[in-house]
């Protein structure tokens, strides 16, 4: 009898071959790769051909999703082609400084008023679901290092930073979940989990990236690195920045994103080097994305999905159709964004692997019992809903947006001539 593991390899191999061979057609369809992986994962699970029957614990999910996210965050950082000046990052500042807190607070209110959660659990739910995803939102993010589109830049930088900066709010929710007396832990949260961890993440990301770039350039003068191995410097930068930052209790997610930005600026005169690192990290990210989304799809179960479907639908309606659009509109007041950009930015708040990580992390740090189960299934079902609605709408909406951008360019050329 053939091992199920061999059948799993066969199924994944056929899936990779199919999405690769038919990618030209898939890109034209109102489908995202994440939606395809999710459906295949469900089909391979207990309600399909029963190839994936594992029930991974929270620690395994945390580590797998963590790996996917840090590689994706570094890729996002490499795409940041703006000078480090406030005017160049005003869109990012608005989305991180205003939209993310608005989303967390609004989701917490929904959790408290409509789901019956206590404030600690409600804030935790908001922190888990507020970050947009840098992994599953590739269709609406910057496509290469020279892409300067403001909408794509805003969505990419938002996905890169809010996956890191949601961590203080996750800690806040966990503290509140364990102890409702804020005075017992607020000082530690402010000093350690907010100020120190963010500062350490930024500082270590810069230092590690600069040190590796400097070392690589010095060694290149003596003896160039083997061309075949050269791009692996990107992976070493990711792992070193992340691990060293975590050692000093900083936010490794933030450090990895900052490292990507620093590497991009260090090779500003050698865009080919940045492109090469980006190609490698994106390919590794896509492979890990397949495994993660297949696994998430196989974890879905009918009974708990039906049990928490009402709660999940309430959260999804508020999040997708009220909180994100209204929050984006408020956050971009006073900007020079055209209405279409504000509407698209308000719609494309894709949720994905980052939320899986935060959920798994919380489950390992005290989120348990009925509350833990409820939040877990609300999060999983919202990821499914996001994969469906954003997966179906991304291609046609972005095609519409690109056509509007192209028409404006043609009009501007005509006016100048």
N, C-alpha and C positions, 0 to 999 in steps of 0.2 A: 504494500500500500504506500502510495507516494505521500510524503510529509506535506501537511497543510502549508508549511513555510514555503515549499517549492511552488505551490499553487499561488501563494501571495506574490511571490516574485514574478510568476507568469502574468498575473493580473496587472501588477504595477507596470511591468514591461509593456504589455499591450496598451495600457492607458497612456504611457509616455509616448509610445510610437504613434498612437492615434491622434493625440493633441498636437504632436509635432507635424505629422504628415498633413493633417487637415487644418493646421493653424491659419492658413490663408483664408479658408472659408469661415472658421470660427470667429476671426477678427471682424468679419462683416455681419455676423449674427448678433442679435441682442442677448448674448450670453457671455459671462465671464468664465475664465478658467476655474475660479474658485467654486462657482456654481456647479460646473461639470464634476469637479473632484468631490464635492459634497454629495451629489446624486450617486456617483459611483461608490462612495463610501457607504451610503445607506444600502445600496444594492449588494455590497460585499459583506454587510453585517448580518445580524440574526434574522432580519426580515427579507433577506435576499438569498444569495448562494452560500452564506455562512462561512466565508473565508476568513473574515476578521472577527474573531470571537473574544479578543482580549478585552479586559476592563482595566486599563492602566490606572494606577493610583495617582493622587494629586501631585506627588513628587515627580513622577515620570512626565506628566503633562506640563508641569512647571518647567522642567529642564528642556524638554523638546521645544516648547513655545518660546522659551527664553533664547535658545540658540537661533531660532528663525528670526526673532525680533532684533537681536543685536546685529545680525548680518544685514537685515533690511535697514536698520537705522544708519549704519555706516554708509550704505548705498545712498540713502537720502542725503547724508552729509556731503558725499562726493558731488552731488548734483547742485549744491548751493553755490551758484555762480554770481553772487552779489558781494559788493564791498561790505565790510563790517561797519556800516553806518546806519543810524536809525531810520533815515528816509528810505533806505533800500529794503529794510525789513519791517516796514510799518504794517504790512498785511499780516505777517507772522505775529507781530506784537499784539495786534488786535485780536487775532484768533486764539492766542495763548493767554493773553492778559485779561480778556473780557469773556470770550466765548466759552473757554473751558470751565472757568468758575461758574458761569451762568448755567452751563449744562449740568455740572455736578450738583449745584444747589437745587435746580429745578427737578432733576431726577430724584434727589433726596426727598423733596416735598411730595412728589408723586408716590414714592415708596411709602412715605409716612401716612399720607391721606387716603390713598387708594388701595394699598397693599397691606396695610396694617403692620408694617415693620416699625421697630423702635428706631430712634434717630441714628444710633450707631450703625445698624444694619442698612438703613436707608442711605446714609452718607457713603457707606462702603459700596452699595449697589451703584450709586451715582459715579463714584470714582472708577469703578470697573468698566462701566459702559460709556463714560464720557470720552475717553481717548479715541480718536479716529485711527484707522489702521494703516501702517506703512507697507504691509505685506500684500493685502488683497486689493488695494486701491491703485494698482499699477496703471490701469487704463486712464485714470484721471490725474496722474502725477507727471512730473517732468520725465521726458523720454530719454534724454541724454544730457551731457554736462553743459552743452551750449544752449539748451532750450531756455528762453527768457520769458515765456508766457507767464503773466502775472497770476492768472487763475491756477495754473498748474504749480507754479512756485508756491503760492499760498497753501494749497492742499498738501504739497510734498513737505514743506517745512513744518506745517502744523502736525502732520502725521509723525514726523521725526522728533518733534519736541514734546508733544503732549503725551506720547507714550512714555516719555521719561518723567515729565513733570506732573503726571497724575499720581506718582508714588507718594508724595507727602499726604495727599488726600486719602489714599488707601490706608496709610498708617493712622491717620486721624480717625477713620472709620473703625479700624481694628481696636485702637485705644478706647474709643467710645463704646464699642461693643462689649469690651471687657470691664470697663469702669465708667459709669455714667457721671462720676464726679470729675469734671474737666480740670479742676484745680490740681488734681493728683498727677497729671501727666502733661499739661499744656506747655510747661516750661521746657521739658525734654523734647516735645514735638517741635516747638519753635526753634530751639537752639541746635538740636542734633538732626532731626528729620527734615527740617526745612532749610535753615541757613547753611549749616555745615555740609549736609549731604549734597546740596545743589552746588555750593562753592567747590567742594572736592571733585564733583563730577566734571565741572567746567575746567578746573585747573589741571586735573590729571589727564583729561582728554587732550588738552593742548600740549602738555609736557611729553606724554608718551608719543604722540604723533610727531612732534618736532624732533624728539630724540631718534626715532626710527628713521625718519627722512634724512636727518643729518648723518647717521651711521651708514645708511645705504649710499648716500652720495660720496662719503669719504672712501668707502670700500670700492665704489665704482671706479674711482681714480686709480686704484691699485690693480684690481682685477674685477671686471664686470660680473655681476651675478648671472648665472645660467638663465638664458631667456625663457626656458621652459618653466623654471621655478620662480621667476621674478615676481609674477603677479600674486604669489602666495604671501608676499609681504603684507598685502591687504588683510589676509586672515590673521597673520601674526599681530598686526596693529589692533584688530578687533579684540582678539583674546587677551592681549596684554593690557589694553586700555580698560577693558571690562573687569578683568580679575584684579588688577592693582587698585582700581577704584573701589571695588567691593571690599578689599582687604582693609581699607581705611574708612569704611562705612559711608562711602559716597554712593551716588546713583550711577551705576555702571551704564545704564541705558543712555543717560545724558552724556557720559564720557565718550561713548562710542560715536554718537552723533557729532559731538564737538571734534573728535578725532578725524572723522570724515571731512568736516569743513576745513580743518587745519591742513590735512593732506592735500585737499583740493587747492587751497591757497599756496601751499608750498610748491606745488607743481603747476603754478599758474602759467608758466611759459612752456609747459610740456603737456598739452591737453591729451596727447596720445597715451601718456602714462596713466593719467586719470581715467581715461576711457577703458584702458586695459584692466585696471583694477575694478572698475565698475562692471565690466562684462563678467569677470570671474565671480564677484560677490552676488550679482543678480542671478547667475546660473545656479550657484549653490543655494541661494534663497529659494529659487523656484523648485528645486528638488525637495528641499525640506518642507516647502509649502504643500507639495503633493502629499507627503506622508502625514502632515499635521491635519489637513482638511479631510483626508480619507479617514483618519482616526476619529475625528470629531463626528463625521457622518455615521460611522459605525457605532458610535456611542448613543445615538438617539434611540429612545425607547417610546413606544406608543402610550403606555399607561401614564408615566409621569408627564409626558408631553401634553396629554389631554388634561391631566390634573392641573397643570400650571399654565395651560394655554390662555385662559382668560387674563391672568396676571401679566403674562408675557405680551399679550396683544395690547393691553392698556399701556404698558411701558413703550412698546414699539410705536403706537399711534402718537403718544406724546413726544417721544424722542425724534421720530422721523418727520412728523408733520407739524409740530408746534415748537418744541424746544430748539432743535437745530436751526430751522429756518428763521424763526423770530430772533433767536440769539445771534445768528450771523448778521441779520439786518441791523440789530442794535449795535453790534460790534463794529460794523463798517459805516456807521453814521459819520458823515464828514469826509469820507474817502472819495476818491475820484472814480470809483468803480461804476461801470455801467450796470444798469439794473439786471441785465442777463447774467453778468458775472456774479452778482450778489445772490441771485436766485440759484444758480448752479452750485455755488459754494455752500449755500444753505442746504442743498439737497444731498451733495456728496459727502456725507459724514459716515463713511463706511466703517462698520465695526468688524473686528476679526481676531487675528491671532493675539494681538496685544491684550484684548479682553480675556482671552483664554488664559494667558499668563497670569494676569492679576487675579483672576478667579482661583486658579490653582494655587497661587501664592497665599491667598487669603484662607483657602481651605486647609493649608498646612500650618497656618498661624492662628488658629482659634475659631474660624468660621465653621460651625458644625451644627448637627442636629437638624430640626425642621427648618430653621432659618437658613442654614447652609444649603440644604436641599432646594429650598424655594429659590434662593438667589441663583444657585447653580443652573437650575432649569430655565429660569427667566433669562439668564445670560445666554445659554446655549440656543434657546429658541429665538432670541433676538439676533444672534449671529446668523441663524438660518434665514430669518426674515430679511436681514440686511443683504445677505448673499443673493437672495432671490430678487428683491426690488432694485438693488443697485446693480446687480449683475445684468438684469434685463434692460435697465435704462441707461447704463454707462455708454455703450456704443452709439446708439442713436442720438443721445443728448450731446456727446462730445463731437460727433460728426456735424451736428447742427451748429455747435459752438465754433468749430474749426472753419466751417463755411462762412460764418459771420465775420470771423477774424480775417479771413482771406478777402472778403468783400471790402472790408475797411481798408486793407492794405492797397487794394486796387483803386479805391476811391482817393486815398491819399496820394498815390502816384499820379493819378489823373489831375488832381488839384495842383500838384507841384509842376507838372509839365504844362 
